[in-house]
Amino acid sequence: MSSTLHEQLRRLLGQINTIIVGKQQQVEDSVACLLAGGHLLIEDVPGVGKTTLAHALAVSLGLRFSRVQFTADLMPSDLVGVSIYERGREAFVFHPGPVFAQVLLADEINRAGPKTQSALLEAMEEHQVTTEGETRPLPTPFFVIATQNPSDQLGTYPLPESQLDRFLICITLGYPDRASERQLLSGTDRRKTIEQLGAVMSPAELLAAQQAVLQVHAADALLDYLQDLIAATRSGRWFVEGLSPRAGIALLRAAKARALLAQRNYVAPDDIQAILPQAVAHRLVPVASSGRGRLEQVRAMIEAVPLP
């Protein structure tokens, strides 16, 4: 990794950590997700900084940012766009929706209906949208940050497994510790602080960093360890159903991004262990006899699978 890229990533993490205080691990996971070319899901209660994190990432990377509040009556056209007849041109002209951004914040994603979810799913998977019989490509890079309220809140619906599988990383910010909360209480409004931020990297430099992730080396022994973990998820001992090959590929990509952030050109077992819970827990359902939550079950499985 070049010293220039290392310095850019260091400054990127440092800048976002000045906005999202006391959440260094979650910030690193979010940046790793973007470097790996994935999408980010944030599950948490309102008011803990989910929107602020998304906005800070977009501004720090010089990316066009768009926010959509998902509601039960949100239609696909509200997200994708619609053609409107313009009398001066005597033709229908397509007016793109908010999905045509480089960072799309899908706020409270689990409040929208199935049709809108399907439109977002195509955008996330194919980096394109189809409307009125025409397929339109989305900008590059394209990154979805979705926030999800706890499923026990009114008006929320569980996301389908096919959509959860498209999120590379799932994090929870949680409440700040006492020192971080005091910093928030005594400091300036974080939204005003974001407005004063400059871009640490350009979109072109971000794309170059994503290419650098692909060049990070994974040794055969590391791939054996990764396959052992994937096989453990499919054994029936820990989870109802195991990880798909697509999930395994995504996990390796996330581990490579984490290695890049750690200034290494190779993946270590620590990278796999550190990113595994955030990359796979939202895709898995623990067996009923375990009595553990998803994250706890993943960590227990990691302890049981021997290192290479």
Secondary structure by P-SEA (a helix, b strand, c coil): ccaaaaaaaaaaaaaaaaaacccaaaaaaaaaaaaacbbbbbbccccccaaaaaaaaaaaaccbbbbbbccccccccccbbbbbbbccccbbbbbbccccccbbbbcccccccaaaaaaaaaaaaccccccccbbbbbcccbbbbbbbccccccccccccaaaaaaccbbbbbccccaaaaaaaaacccaaaaaaaccccccaaaaaaaaaaaaaccccaaaaaaaaaaaaaaaccccccccccaaaaaaaaaaaaaaaaaaccccccaaaaaaaccccccccccccccccccaaaaaaaaaaacccc
